[in-house]
Amino acid sequence: MAQAIQTGTAHFAANKIVVVNGPNLGRLGVREPDVYGHQDLKQLRQLCVAWAKEYGFEVDVRQSDDEAEVIGWMHQAVDRRTPVVLNPAAFTHYSYGLRDAAVQVTDAGLPLMEVHISNPAGRESFRRLSVISPIATGTITGMGFYGYKLAIESIAVLIQASQQA
């Protein structure tokens, strides 16, 4: 289970958030638009930059189909003390390697918000299991790209609360 953010003692990178997108999300806009919409990764990146700016954050939006690269980004987030918005995509359901890397984020007292554009619980049965949800700070599903805004806002609120404590 995810640990609560330690208020008053947490140390974060200066106003930075990393948004990490897993496999096939580079195909947004053309891959199953009835499920994922018509906007592409470039548009998601632009929206995340604008939303993060509203809360005084810089955001680095990344996407990879390579599990090892995504795991490396989790390690980097821990080392750089950077909160994470993670859409693990297909890695959600089976990547214990990513789960083990992601738990290092929450164990370090950093927020890790899991985001899914669609609602996995309303889709095929194999999509209903997430190895990430039990260790994430929070999970947002089925809100389309707006779920990323909610995740960024959640991180901003958590950080602000930790700084006021």
DSSP file with accessible surface (Angstrom, degrees, kcal/mol):
  #  RESIDUE AA STRUCTURE BP1 BP2  ACC     N-H-->O    O-->H-N    N-H-->O    O-->H-N    TCO  KAPPA ALPHA  PHI   PSI    X-CA   Y-CA   Z-CA
    1    1 A M              0   0  203      0, 0.0   134,-0.2     0, 0.0   136,-0.1   0.000 360.0 360.0 360.0 142.6    0.0    0.0    0.0
    2    2 A A        -     0   0   28    132,-1.1     2,-0.2   134,-0.4   134,-0.1  -0.332 360.0-123.7 -66.0 141.2    1.3    3.5   -0.8
    3    3 A Q        -     0   0   97    132,-0.2    -1,-0.1     1,-0.1     3,-0.1  -0.596  28.2-106.3 -83.1 147.5    2.7    5.5    2.0
    4    4 A A        -     0   0   88     -2,-0.2     2,-0.2     1,-0.1    -1,-0.1  -0.357  42.8 -93.9 -68.3 151.1    1.2    8.8    2.8
    5    5 A I        -     0   0   23      1,-0.1     2,-0.9   132,-0.1    -1,-0.1  -0.490  40.9-119.8 -64.7 131.6    3.3   11.9    1.9
    6    6 A Q    >>  -     0   0  108     -2,-0.2     4,-1.3   103,-0.2     3,-0.6  -0.649  30.0-141.2 -78.2 109.1    5.3   12.9    4.9
    7    7 A T  T 34 S+     0   0   86     -2,-0.9   155,-0.2     1,-0.2   156,-0.1  -0.464  77.4   9.3 -74.6 141.0    4.2   16.4    5.7
    8    8 A G  T 34 S+     0   0   46    154,-1.5    -1,-0.2    -2,-0.2   154,-0.1   0.119 126.1  58.0  84.2 -23.5    6.8   18.8    6.8
    9    9 A T  T <4 S+     0   0   98     -3,-0.6    -2,-0.2   100,-0.0    -1,-0.1   0.546  73.5 110.3-114.7 -12.4    9.8   16.6    6.0
   10   10 A A     <  -     0   0   22     -4,-1.3     2,-0.5   152,-0.1    -2,-0.1  -0.412  50.5-157.4 -68.8 141.3    9.4   15.8    2.3
   11   11 A H        -     0   0  128     -2,-0.1     2,-0.3   152,-0.0    -2,-0.0  -0.987  13.4-174.3-121.8 125.9   11.9   17.4    0.0
   12   12 A F        -     0   0   20     -2,-0.5    70,-0.2   147,-0.1    69,-0.1  -0.863  33.0 -95.7-121.0 155.1   11.0   17.9   -3.7
   13   13 A A    >   -     0   0   21     68,-3.7     3,-0.9    -2,-0.3     2,-0.8  -0.324  65.2 -80.1 -60.1 148.9   12.8   19.0   -6.8
   14   14 A A  T 3  S-     0   0   79      1,-0.3    44,-0.2    68,-0.0    -1,-0.2  -0.377  93.4 -42.4 -61.7  99.5   12.2   22.7   -7.4
   15   15 A N  T 3  S+     0   0   88     -2,-0.8    43,-3.1     1,-0.2     2,-0.4   0.811 101.1 136.4  51.4  43.2    8.7   22.9   -9.0
   16   16 A K  E <   +a   58   0A  88     -3,-0.9     2,-0.3    41,-0.2    43,-0.2  -0.946  29.1 179.4-123.2 144.1    9.2   19.9  -11.3
   17   17 A I  E     -a   59   0A   2     41,-1.9    43,-2.0    -2,-0.4     2,-0.5  -0.992  16.4-147.2-135.1 141.2    7.0   17.0  -12.3
   18   18 A V  E     -ab  60  84A   8     65,-2.4    67,-2.6    -2,-0.3     2,-0.6  -0.938   6.2-158.4-109.6 132.4    7.7   14.2  -14.7
   19   19 A V  E     -ab  61  85A   0     41,-2.9    43,-3.3    -2,-0.5     2,-0.5  -0.965  12.8-167.0-108.3 118.2    4.8   12.7  -16.7
   20   20 A V  E     -ab  62  86A   0     65,-3.2    67,-3.1    -2,-0.6     2,-0.4  -0.932   4.8-169.4-115.1 125.3    5.7    9.2  -17.9
   21   21 A N  E     -ab  63  87A   0     41,-1.9    43,-2.1    -2,-0.5     3,-0.1  -0.952  10.9-149.1-116.0 132.9    3.6    7.4  -20.6
   22   22 A G    >   -     0   0    0     65,-2.8     3,-1.4    -2,-0.4     4,-0.2   0.145  45.1 -21.8 -87.4-157.8    4.0    3.8  -21.4
   23   23 A P  T 3  S+     0   0   12      0, 0.0    67,-0.5     0, 0.0    -1,-0.2  -0.070 120.2   5.5 -61.4 143.6    3.6    1.6  -24.5
   24   24 A N  T >  S+     0   0   70      1,-0.1     3,-1.6    -3,-0.1     7,-0.1   0.277  91.8 109.5  72.7  -4.7    1.5    2.6  -27.5
   25   25 A L  G X   +     0   0    3     -3,-1.4     3,-1.3     1,-0.3    16,-0.1   0.691  66.5  70.5 -75.5 -12.3    0.7    6.1  -26.1
   26   26 A G  G 3  S+     0   0   38     -4,-0.2    -1,-0.3     1,-0.2    15,-0.2   0.625  93.2  60.4 -69.9 -10.8    2.9    7.5  -28.8
   27   27 A R  G X> S+     0   0  149     -3,-1.6     4,-2.3    13,-0.1     3,-2.0   0.213  74.1 140.4-101.0  11.5    0.1    6.4  -31.1
   28   28 A L  T <4  +     0   0    8     -3,-1.3    13,-0.5     1,-0.2    10,-0.1  -0.260  64.8  32.2 -53.7 144.0   -2.5    8.6  -29.4
   29   29 A G  T 34 S+     0   0   17      8,-0.6    -1,-0.2     2,-0.4    11,-0.1  -0.011 126.4  42.6  95.3 -28.6   -4.9   10.1  -32.0
   30   30 A V  T <4 S+     0   0   93     -3,-2.0     2,-0.6     9,-0.1    -2,-0.2   0.617  94.3  82.8-118.8 -23.4   -4.7    7.2  -34.4
   31   31 A R  S  < S-     0   0   56     -4,-2.3    -2,-0.4     1,-0.2     5,-0.4  -0.752 118.8 -33.3 -88.5 118.0   -4.9    4.2  -32.0
   32   32 A E    >>  -     0   0   71     -2,-0.6     4,-2.8     1,-0.1     3,-2.0   0.877  67.9-174.3  39.7  63.3   -8.5    3.3  -31.1
   33   33 A P  H 3> S+     0   0   42      0, 0.0     4,-1.9     0, 0.0    -1,-0.1   0.787  79.7  64.9 -60.7 -22.3   -9.8    6.9  -31.2
   34   34 A D  H 34 S+     0   0  142      2,-0.2    -2,-0.1     1,-0.2     4,-0.1   0.776 115.8  29.5 -69.2 -22.3  -13.1    5.7  -29.9
   35   35 A V  H <4 S+     0   0   42     -3,-2.0    -1,-0.2     2,-0.2    -3,-0.1   0.834 135.6  26.0 -98.8 -45.0  -11.3    4.6  -26.6
   36   36 A Y  H  < S-     0   0   24     -4,-2.8     3,-0.2    -5,-0.4    -2,-0.2   0.452 103.7-123.7-106.3  -3.7   -8.4    7.2  -26.4
   37   37 A G     <  -     0   0   28     -4,-1.9    -8,-0.6    -5,-0.4    -1,-0.3  -0.233  28.7 -77.4  88.3-178.3   -9.8   10.1  -28.4
   38   38 A H  S    S+     0   0  150    -10,-0.1     2,-0.2    -4,-0.1    -1,-0.2   0.482  92.4 102.5-102.7  -7.2   -8.5   12.0  -31.3
   39   39 A Q        -     0   0   82     -3,-0.2     2,-0.1    -6,-0.1   -10,-0.1  -0.529  62.0-140.8 -78.7 150.1   -5.8   14.1  -29.6
   40   40 A D     >  -     0   0   65     -2,-0.2     4,-2.2   -11,-0.1   -11,-0.2  -0.395  28.7 -92.9-105.1-179.7   -2.2   13.0  -30.0
   41   41 A L  H  > S+     0   0   23    -13,-0.5     4,-2.9     1,-0.2     5,-0.2   0.865 123.0  57.7 -62.4 -36.3    0.8   12.9  -27.7
   42   42 A K  H  > S+     0   0  135      1,-0.2     4,-2.3     2,-0.2    -1,-0.2   0.923 108.4  46.3 -61.0 -42.3    2.0   16.3  -28.9
   43   43 A Q  H  > S+     0   0   74      2,-0.2     4,-2.5     1,-0.2    -2,-0.2   0.899 111.1  52.1 -67.9 -38.7   -1.3   17.8  -27.8
   44   44 A L  H  X S+     0   0    0     -4,-2.2     4,-2.8     2,-0.2    -2,-0.2   0.932 109.2  50.9 -60.8 -43.4   -1.1   16.0  -24.5
   45   45 A R  H  X S+     0   0   95     -4,-2.9     4,-2.4     1,-0.2    -2,-0.2   0.936 110.4  48.6 -59.5 -46.3    2.3   17.4  -23.9
   46   46 A Q  H  X S+     0   0  114     -4,-2.3     4,-2.2     1,-0.2    -1,-0.2   0.910 112.4  48.5 -61.9 -43.1    1.1   20.9  -24.6
   47   47 A L  H  X S+     0   0   52     -4,-2.5     4,-3.1     2,-0.2     5,-0.2   0.928 110.8  50.1 -63.6 -44.7   -1.8   20.5  -22.3
   48   48 A C  H  X S+     0   0    0     -4,-2.8     4,-2.8     1,-0.2     5,-0.2   0.903 109.7  51.1 -62.5 -40.1    0.4   19.1  -19.5
   49   49 A V  H  X S+     0   0   75     -4,-2.4     4,-2.1    -5,-0.2    -1,-0.2   0.939 113.6  44.9 -61.3 -45.9    2.8   22.0  -19.8
   50   50 A A  H  X S+     0   0   50     -4,-2.2     4,-1.6     2,-0.2    -2,-0.2   0.926 114.8  47.5 -65.1 -44.7   -0.1   24.5  -19.6
   51   51 A W  H  X S+     0   0   30     -4,-3.1     4,-0.8     1,-0.2    -2,-0.2   0.917 111.9  49.4 -64.9 -42.6   -1.7   22.8  -16.7
   52   52 A A  H ><>S+     0   0    0     -4,-2.8     5,-2.8    -5,-0.2     3,-1.2   0.912 106.7  56.4 -62.5 -39.8    1.6   22.5  -14.8
   53   53 A K  H ><5S+     0   0  165     -4,-2.1     3,-1.8     1,-0.3    -1,-0.2   0.869  97.5  63.0 -60.7 -35.9    2.3   26.2  -15.3
   54   54 A E  H 3<5S+     0   0  113     -4,-1.6    -1,-0.3     1,-0.3    -2,-0.2   0.805 109.9  40.5 -56.8 -30.5   -1.1   27.0  -13.7
   55   55 A Y  T <<5S-     0   0   70     -3,-1.2    -1,-0.3    -4,-0.8    -2,-0.2   0.245 123.8-102.1-104.2   9.5    0.3   25.5  -10.5
   56   56 A G  T < 5S+     0   0   47     -3,-1.8     2,-0.3     1,-0.3    -3,-0.2   0.741  79.8 128.1  79.6  24.6    3.8   26.9  -10.8
   57   57 A F      < -     0   0   20     -5,-2.8     2,-0.4    -6,-0.1    -1,-0.3  -0.830  53.8-139.5-114.7 152.0    5.4   23.7  -12.1
   58   58 A E  E     -a   16   0A 124    -43,-3.1   -41,-1.9    -2,-0.3     2,-0.4  -0.839  26.7-156.3 -96.7 145.4    7.6   22.7  -15.0
   59   59 A V  E     -a   17   0A  25     -2,-0.4     2,-0.6   -43,-0.2   -41,-0.2  -0.973  15.3-157.3-129.4 141.1    6.7   19.4  -16.5
   60   60 A D  E     -a   18   0A  73    -43,-2.0   -41,-2.9    -2,-0.4     2,-0.6  -0.973  16.5-159.9-113.8 111.2    8.7   16.9  -18.5
   61   61 A V  E     +a   19   0A   9     -2,-0.6     2,-0.3   -43,-0.2   -41,-0.2  -0.855  16.7 175.3 -98.8 122.8    6.4   14.7  -20.6
   62   62 A R  E     -a   20   0A  37    -43,-3.3   -41,-1.9    -2,-0.6     2,-0.3  -0.888  14.5-170.8-126.2 157.0    7.9   11.5  -21.8
   63   63 A Q  E     +a   21   0A  45     -2,-0.3     2,-0.3   -43,-0.2   -41,-0.2  -0.992  10.3 167.2-147.4 138.4    6.7    8.3  -23.6
   64   64 A S        -     0   0    7    -43,-2.1   -39,-0.2    -2,-0.3    -2,-0.0  -0.988  33.5-157.8-150.3 145.6    8.4    5.0  -24.3
   65   65 A D  S    S+     0   0   98     -2,-0.3     2,-0.7   -42,-0.1   -43,-0.1   0.415  77.0  95.4 -91.7  -1.2    7.4    1.6  -25.5
   66   66 A D     >  -     0   0   87      1,-0.2     4,-2.0   -44,-0.1     3,-0.3  -0.816  62.7-158.1 -99.4 114.0   10.5    0.3  -23.7
   67   67 A E  H  > S+     0   0   64     -2,-0.7     4,-2.6     1,-0.2     5,-0.2   0.887  93.0  54.8 -57.9 -41.6    9.9   -1.1  -20.2
   68   68 A A  H  > S+     0   0   67      1,-0.2     4,-2.5     2,-0.2    -1,-0.2   0.887 107.1  50.5 -62.3 -39.0   13.5   -0.7  -19.2
   69   69 A E  H  > S+     0   0   88     -3,-0.3     4,-2.0     2,-0.2    -1,-0.2   0.929 110.2  49.0 -65.9 -42.5   13.4    3.0  -20.1
   70   70 A V  H  X S+     0   0    0     -4,-2.0     4,-1.5     2,-0.2    -2,-0.2   0.923 111.4  50.1 -63.3 -42.0   10.3    3.6  -18.1
   71   71 A I  H  X S+     0   0   34     -4,-2.6     4,-2.1     1,-0.2     3,-0.3   0.931 108.3  53.5 -60.8 -43.9   11.8    1.8  -15.1
   72   72 A G  H  X S+     0   0   31     -4,-2.5     4,-2.5     1,-0.2    -1,-0.2   0.870 104.5  55.1 -59.3 -36.6   14.9    4.0  -15.5
   73   73 A W  H  X S+     0   0   36     -4,-2.0     4,-2.2     2,-0.2    -1,-0.2   0.851 105.2  52.8 -67.6 -31.6   12.7    7.1  -15.4
   74   74 A M  H  X S+     0   0    0     -4,-1.5     4,-2.0    -3,-0.3    -2,-0.2   0.936 110.2  47.8 -66.9 -43.5   11.2    6.0  -12.1
   75   75 A H  H  X S+     0   0   72     -4,-2.1     4,-2.6     1,-0.2    -2,-0.2   0.919 111.4  51.0 -60.5 -43.9   14.8    5.6  -10.7
   76   76 A Q  H  X S+     0   0   52     -4,-2.5     4,-2.5     1,-0.2    -1,-0.2   0.895 106.5  54.3 -61.5 -40.6   15.7    9.0  -12.0
   77   77 A A  H  X>S+     0   0    3     -4,-2.2     5,-2.8     2,-0.2     4,-0.6   0.915 110.4  46.7 -61.2 -42.4   12.6   10.6  -10.4
   78   78 A V  H ><5S+     0   0   26     -4,-2.0     3,-1.1     3,-0.2    -2,-0.2   0.956 113.7  47.4 -63.1 -49.4   13.7    9.1   -7.0
   79   79 A D  H 3<5S+     0   0  132     -4,-2.6    -2,-0.2     1,-0.3    -1,-0.2   0.844 119.0  39.9 -63.2 -33.4   17.2   10.3   -7.4
   80   80 A R  H 3<5S-     0   0  145     -4,-2.5    -1,-0.3    -5,-0.2    -2,-0.2   0.386 108.7-122.6 -96.1   0.5   16.1   13.8   -8.5
   81   81 A R  T <<5 +     0   0   57     -3,-1.1   -68,-3.7    -4,-0.6    -3,-0.2   0.905  56.9 156.3  59.9  47.5   13.3   14.0   -5.9
   82   82 A T      < -     0   0   14     -5,-2.8    -1,-0.2   -70,-0.2   -65,-0.2  -0.903  42.4-126.0-111.1 123.8   10.7   14.6   -8.7
   83   83 A P        -     0   0    0      0, 0.0   -65,-2.4     0, 0.0     2,-0.4  -0.281  31.0-138.2 -61.6 154.2    7.0   13.7   -8.3
   84   84 A V  E     -bc  18 112A   0     27,-2.5    29,-2.7   -67,-0.2     2,-0.5  -0.951  22.8-165.2-127.4 134.6    5.5   11.5  -11.0
   85   85 A V  E     -bc  19 113A   0    -67,-2.6   -65,-3.2    -2,-0.4     2,-0.5  -0.989  29.7-168.8-105.6 122.1    2.4   11.2  -13.1
   86   86 A L  E     -bc  20 114A   0     27,-3.1    29,-2.6    -2,-0.5   -65,-0.2  -0.965  27.6-179.9-124.2 119.6    2.5    7.7  -14.6
   87   87 A N  E     -b   21   0A   5    -67,-3.1   -65,-2.8    -2,-0.5    29,-0.1  -0.905  11.7-178.4-106.6  95.3    0.3    6.2  -17.3
   88   88 A P    >   -     0   0    0      0, 0.0     3,-1.9     0, 0.0     4,-0.2   0.594  13.3-172.1 -73.9  -8.0    1.8    2.8  -17.4
   89   89 A A  G >  S-     0   0   15     26,-0.4     3,-2.2     1,-0.3     4,-0.3  -0.231  70.6  -3.6  51.4-134.1   -0.5    1.7  -20.2
   90   90 A A  G >  S+     0   0   34    -67,-0.5     3,-1.4     1,-0.3     4,-0.4   0.778 127.8  70.0 -61.8 -25.0   -0.1   -2.0  -20.9
   91   91 A F  G X> S+     0   0    8     -3,-1.9     4,-2.1     1,-0.3     3,-0.8   0.732  81.5  80.3 -62.7 -19.8    2.6   -2.3  -18.3
   92   92 A T  G <4 S+     0   0    2     -3,-2.2    39,-3.0     1,-0.2    40,-0.5   0.839  93.0  45.3 -49.6 -40.5   -0.1   -1.7  -15.7
   93   93 A H  G <4 S+     0   0   26     -3,-1.4    -1,-0.2    -4,-0.3    -2,-0.2   0.606 130.9   4.8 -91.9 -13.7   -1.3   -5.2  -15.8
   94   94 A Y  T <4 S+     0   0  122     -3,-0.8     2,-1.5    -4,-0.4     3,-0.2   0.503  84.3 113.4-149.9  -7.4    1.9   -7.3  -15.6
   95   95 A S     X  +     0   0    1     -4,-2.1     4,-2.2     1,-0.2     5,-0.1  -0.569  23.6 166.4 -87.1  92.1    5.1   -5.3  -15.1
   96   96 A Y  H  > S+     0   0  140     -2,-1.5     4,-2.6     2,-0.2    -1,-0.2   0.801  79.0  60.9 -70.6 -25.6    6.4   -6.2  -11.7
   97   97 A G  H  > S+     0   0   34      2,-0.2     4,-1.7    -3,-0.2    -1,-0.2   0.935 107.7  43.0 -64.0 -45.0    9.7   -4.5  -12.6
   98   98 A L  H  > S+     0   0    1      2,-0.2     4,-3.2     1,-0.2     5,-0.2   0.915 112.7  53.7 -66.9 -40.0    7.9   -1.2  -13.1
   99   99 A R  H  X S+     0   0   74     -4,-2.2     4,-2.4     1,-0.2    -2,-0.2   0.936 108.5  49.1 -58.6 -45.5    5.9   -1.8   -9.9
  100  100 A D  H  X S+     0   0   86     -4,-2.6     4,-0.7     1,-0.2    -1,-0.2   0.858 114.6  45.2 -65.8 -33.2    9.1   -2.3   -8.0
  101  101 A A  H >X S+     0   0    2     -4,-1.7     4,-0.7    -5,-0.2     3,-0.5   0.902 112.4  51.3 -74.0 -40.4   10.6    0.8   -9.5
  102  102 A A  H >X S+     0   0    0     -4,-3.2     4,-1.5     1,-0.2     3,-0.9   0.866 102.1  59.5 -66.6 -35.4    7.4    2.9   -8.9
  103  103 A V  H 3X S+     0   0   24     -4,-2.4     4,-3.0     1,-0.3    -1,-0.2   0.819  96.4  62.9 -65.5 -24.7    7.2    1.8   -5.2
  104  104 A Q  H <X S+     0   0   85     -4,-0.7     4,-1.2    -3,-0.5    -1,-0.3   0.852  99.8  55.2 -65.4 -30.9   10.6    3.4   -4.7
  105  105 A V  H <<>S+     0   0    0     -3,-0.9     5,-2.0    -4,-0.7     3,-0.3   0.966 113.7  38.1 -64.4 -52.8    9.0    6.7   -5.7
  106  106 A T  H ><5S+     0   0    3     -4,-1.5     3,-2.0     1,-0.2    -2,-0.2   0.882 112.4  57.5 -70.2 -34.6    6.3    6.5   -3.0
  107  107 A D  H 3<5S+     0   0   87     -4,-3.0    -1,-0.2     1,-0.3    -2,-0.2   0.807 101.9  57.4 -63.3 -26.8    8.7    5.0   -0.5
  108  108 A A  T 3<5S-     0   0   29     -4,-1.2    -1,-0.3    -3,-0.3    -2,-0.2   0.422 123.7-107.7 -81.7   1.6   10.9    8.1   -1.0
  109  109 A G  T < 5S+     0   0    3     -3,-2.0    -3,-0.2     1,-0.3  -103,-0.2   0.646  76.8 135.2  82.6  14.8    7.8   10.2    0.1
  110  110 A L      < -     0   0    0     -5,-2.0    -1,-0.3    -6,-0.2     2,-0.1  -0.762  60.4-108.9 -97.3 143.3    7.2   11.5   -3.5
  111  111 A P        -     0   0    0      0, 0.0   -27,-2.5     0, 0.0     2,-0.4  -0.454  30.8-172.8 -68.2 139.2    3.7   11.6   -5.0
  112  112 A L  E     -c   84   0A   0    -29,-0.2    25,-2.4    -2,-0.1    26,-1.1  -0.925   4.0-168.1-133.1 105.1    3.1    9.0   -7.8
  113  113 A M  E     -cd  85 138A  11    -29,-2.7   -27,-3.1    -2,-0.4     2,-0.4  -0.874  10.6-148.3 -98.7 120.7   -0.3    9.5   -9.5
  114  114 A E  E     -cd  86 139A   0     24,-2.9    26,-2.7    -2,-0.6     2,-0.4  -0.759  20.1-172.5 -86.8 131.6   -1.4    6.7  -11.8
  115  115 A V  E     - d   0 140A   0    -29,-2.6     2,-0.4    -2,-0.4   -26,-0.4  -0.974  14.3-176.2-128.5 140.6   -3.5    7.9  -14.7
  116  116 A H  E     - d   0 141A  12     24,-2.3    26,-0.9    -2,-0.4    27,-0.7  -0.996  19.9-150.1-134.2 130.9   -5.4    6.1  -17.4
  117  117 A I  S    S+     0   0    9     -2,-0.4    27,-2.1    24,-0.2    -1,-0.1   0.921  88.2  37.6 -64.1 -45.2   -7.1    7.8  -20.3
  118  118 A S  S    S-     0   0   15     25,-0.1    24,-2.0    24,-0.1    25,-0.3  -0.375  98.8-100.1 -94.2-179.9   -9.8    5.1  -20.5
  119  119 A N    >   -     0   0   74     22,-0.3     3,-1.8    23,-0.2     4,-0.1  -0.863  29.6-167.1-103.9  99.3  -11.4    3.3  -17.6
  120  120 A P  G >  S+     0   0   16      0, 0.0     3,-1.7     0, 0.0     7,-0.2   0.824  84.8  63.4 -57.1 -30.8   -9.7   -0.1  -17.5
  121  121 A A  G 3  S+     0   0   62      1,-0.3     7,-0.1    -3,-0.1     6,-0.0   0.750 102.6  50.4 -66.8 -21.6  -12.3   -1.5  -15.1
  122  122 A G  G <  S+     0   0   61     -3,-1.8    -1,-0.3     5,-0.1     2,-0.1   0.283 107.4  63.4 -97.7  10.6  -14.9   -1.0  -17.9
  123  123 A R  S <  S-     0   0   40     -3,-1.7     5,-0.1     1,-0.3     0, 0.0  -0.193 102.1 -22.7-114.9-154.2  -12.9   -2.8  -20.6
  124  124 A E    >   -     0   0   84      1,-0.1     3,-1.8    -2,-0.1     4,-0.3  -0.177  64.6-114.6 -57.6 149.8  -11.6   -6.3  -21.1
  125  125 A S  G >  S+     0   0   89      1,-0.3     3,-1.6     2,-0.2     4,-0.3   0.828 113.0  61.8 -59.2 -34.3  -11.2   -8.4  -18.0
  126  126 A F  G >  S+     0   0  119      1,-0.3     3,-0.6     2,-0.1    -1,-0.3   0.746  98.2  59.6 -66.0 -19.3   -7.4   -8.6  -18.3
  127  127 A R  G <  S+     0   0   34     -3,-1.8    -1,-0.3     1,-0.2    -2,-0.2   0.547  85.2  79.3 -83.3  -6.3   -7.2   -4.8  -17.9
  128  128 A R  G <  S+     0   0  147     -3,-1.6     2,-0.5    -4,-0.3    -1,-0.2   0.672  77.5  79.1 -79.7 -15.9   -8.9   -4.8  -14.5
  129  129 A L    <   -     0   0  101     -3,-0.6     2,-0.5    -4,-0.3     3,-0.0  -0.829  58.1-175.5 -95.7 127.3   -5.8   -5.8  -12.6
  130  130 A S        -     0   0   19     -2,-0.5   -37,-0.2     1,-0.1   -38,-0.1  -0.989  18.3-170.6-119.8 125.0   -3.2   -3.0  -11.9
  131  131 A V  S    S+     0   0   14    -39,-3.0     4,-0.1    -2,-0.5   -38,-0.1   0.556  92.0  53.1 -83.4  -7.2    0.1   -3.9  -10.2
  132  132 A I  S >> S+     0   0    0    -40,-0.5     3,-1.9     2,-0.1     4,-1.2   0.837  91.1  70.3 -93.5 -40.0    0.6   -0.1   -9.9
  133  133 A S  G >4 S+     0   0   44      1,-0.3     3,-0.7     2,-0.2  -131,-0.2   0.857  92.3  57.6 -50.8 -43.7   -2.6    1.0   -8.2
  134  134 A P  G 34 S+     0   0   76      0, 0.0  -132,-1.1     0, 0.0    -1,-0.3   0.755 116.4  35.2 -63.9 -19.5   -1.8   -0.6   -4.8
  135  135 A I  G <4 S+     0   0    2     -3,-1.9  -132,-0.2  -134,-0.2    -2,-0.2   0.496  96.5 102.5-110.6  -5.4    1.4    1.4   -4.5
  136  136 A A  S << S-     0   0    8     -4,-1.2  -134,-0.4    -3,-0.7   -23,-0.2  -0.415  74.2-129.6 -75.9 153.2    0.4    4.7   -6.2
  137  137 A T  S    S-     0   0   46    -25,-2.4     2,-0.3     1,-0.3   -24,-0.2   0.885  89.5 -16.8 -64.9 -38.2   -0.5    7.7   -4.1
  138  138 A G  E     -d  113   0A  21    -26,-1.1   -24,-2.9     2,-0.0     2,-0.4  -0.979  61.6-136.9-162.0 162.3   -3.7    7.9   -6.2
  139  139 A T  E     -d  114   0A  59     -2,-0.3     2,-0.5   -26,-0.2   -24,-0.2  -0.997  11.3-171.4-131.8 132.3   -5.3    6.6   -9.4
  140  140 A I  E     +d  115   0A  23    -26,-2.7   -24,-2.3    -2,-0.4     2,-0.3  -0.991  16.3 173.3-123.8 122.0   -7.4    8.6  -11.9
  141  141 A T  E     +d  116   0A  52     -2,-0.5   -22,-0.3   -26,-0.2   -24,-0.2  -0.940  51.0  16.8-130.9 152.0   -9.1    6.6  -14.7
  142  142 A G  S    S+     0   0   37    -24,-2.0   -23,-0.2   -26,-0.9   -25,-0.2   0.554  83.1 109.2  74.9  13.3  -11.6    7.3  -17.5
  143  143 A M  S >  S-     0   0   93    -27,-0.7     3,-1.0     1,-0.3     4,-0.3   0.246  70.1-139.3-104.4  11.0  -11.2   11.1  -17.6
  144  144 A G  T >   -     0   0   23    -27,-2.1     3,-1.4   -28,-0.3     4,-0.4  -0.281  68.9 -24.1  63.5-150.6   -9.4   11.3  -20.9
  145  145 A F  T >> S+     0   0   14      1,-0.3     3,-1.7     2,-0.2     4,-0.8   0.798 131.7  74.2 -64.4 -26.2   -6.6   13.8  -21.0
  146  146 A Y  H <> S+     0   0  113     -3,-1.0     4,-2.2     1,-0.3     3,-0.3   0.808  81.6  71.1 -59.1 -26.5   -8.3   15.8  -18.2
  147  147 A G  H <> S+     0   0    0     -3,-1.4     4,-2.1    -4,-0.3    -1,-0.3   0.846  92.7  56.3 -58.7 -31.9   -7.1   13.0  -15.9
  148  148 A Y  H <> S+     0   0    0     -3,-1.7     4,-2.6    -4,-0.4    -1,-0.2   0.892 105.1  51.0 -66.8 -39.2   -3.5   14.3  -16.3
  149  149 A K  H  X S+     0   0   38     -4,-0.8     4,-2.9    -3,-0.3     5,-0.2   0.931 109.9  49.7 -62.7 -44.6   -4.7   17.8  -15.1
  150  150 A L  H  X S+     0   0   40     -4,-2.2     4,-2.4     1,-0.2    -2,-0.2   0.889 111.5  49.4 -61.5 -38.1   -6.3   16.2  -12.1
  151  151 A A  H  X S+     0   0    0     -4,-2.1     4,-2.2     2,-0.2    -2,-0.2   0.920 112.0  47.2 -67.2 -44.0   -3.0   14.3  -11.4
  152  152 A I  H  X S+     0   0    0     -4,-2.6     4,-2.4     2,-0.2    -2,-0.2   0.931 113.2  49.1 -62.7 -44.8   -0.9   17.5  -11.7
  153  153 A E  H  X S+     0   0   70     -4,-2.9     4,-2.6     1,-0.2    -2,-0.2   0.912 109.1  53.2 -61.2 -42.1   -3.3   19.4   -9.5
  154  154 A S  H  X S+     0   0   43     -4,-2.4     4,-2.6    -5,-0.2    -1,-0.2   0.914 109.1  48.6 -60.3 -42.7   -3.2   16.6   -6.9
  155  155 A I  H  X S+     0   0    0     -4,-2.2     4,-2.8     2,-0.2     5,-0.3   0.929 110.2  51.7 -63.0 -44.1    0.6   16.7   -6.8
  156  156 A A  H  X S+     0   0   12     -4,-2.4     4,-2.6     1,-0.2    -2,-0.2   0.924 111.5  47.1 -59.2 -43.4    0.5   20.5   -6.4
  157  157 A V  H  X S+     0   0   76     -4,-2.6     4,-2.6     2,-0.2    -1,-0.2   0.922 112.3  49.5 -65.2 -43.4   -1.9   20.2   -3.5
  158  158 A L  H  X S+     0   0   52     -4,-2.6     4,-2.1     2,-0.2    -2,-0.2   0.912 113.3  46.1 -63.0 -42.6    0.1   17.4   -1.8
  159  159 A I  H  X S+     0   0    8     -4,-2.8     4,-2.0     2,-0.2    -2,-0.2   0.930 112.1  50.6 -66.9 -43.6    3.3   19.4   -2.1
  160  160 A Q  H  X S+     0   0  105     -4,-2.6     4,-1.6    -5,-0.3    -2,-0.2   0.932 110.8  49.7 -60.9 -42.0    1.7   22.6   -0.8
  161  161 A A  H  X S+     0   0   46     -4,-2.6     4,-1.1     1,-0.2    -1,-0.2   0.899 109.6  51.3 -63.7 -38.8    0.3   20.7    2.2
  162  162 A S  H  < S+     0   0    3     -4,-2.1  -154,-1.5     1,-0.2    -1,-0.2   0.846 110.4  49.3 -68.6 -30.9    3.7   19.2    2.9
  163  163 A Q  H  < S+     0   0  134     -4,-2.0    -1,-0.2     1,-0.2    -2,-0.2   0.766 110.6  49.6 -78.8 -24.4    5.3   22.6    2.8
  164  164 A Q  H  <        0   0  144     -4,-1.6    -1,-0.2    -5,-0.2    -2,-0.2   0.657 360.0 360.0 -86.4 -17.1    2.7   24.2    5.1
  165  165 A A     <        0   0   79     -4,-1.1  -157,-0.0    -5,-0.2    -3,-0.0  -0.249 360.0 360.0 -75.5 360.0    3.0   21.5    7.8
